[in-house]
Amino acid sequence: MRRWWIGLAYVILLIVGMTNKDYLLEWLRTSDPSWLPAMFLLSVLIASIPFLPFTLFAGIMGVKFGAMVGLLINWFGILLTSLIYFFIKILFQELFHRLLGKV
């Protein structure tokens, strides 16, 4: 039932990408290092949301900043996302067990 939301999100991303094609291509051509912190945070966000295509984001980072810098952005973004989920699991495990025990 909820899978149509994923399809709708992909269609919206495609429409936005096609309508802003020239702007996006120009943004990809310029390699401004001031974008690095924002792209790192976006990497963490995209890695946190399962239905967003992280592979597409990883490729874009490789094109924009080069293979090595793009790899580091993606790797550290995924690493931070994994650490966040791990510590949430460790910190709130007892709380979730108590809540599930009541149900």
Number of C-alpha atoms within 10 A of each C-alpha: 4 6 8 9 11 12 12 11 13 15 12 12 12 12 12 11 14 11 10 11 12 11 10 12 12 10 12 16 11 10 14 11 9 8 10 16 11 10 17 21 16 16 23 22 16 19 22 18 10 9 14 16 12 18 12 10 18 18 15 14 24 19 15 19 20 13 14 11 15 21 16 14 24 25 16 15 22 20 13 18 18 15 12 14 12 11 11 11 13 10 11 10 12 11 11 11 10 10 10 9 8 6 5
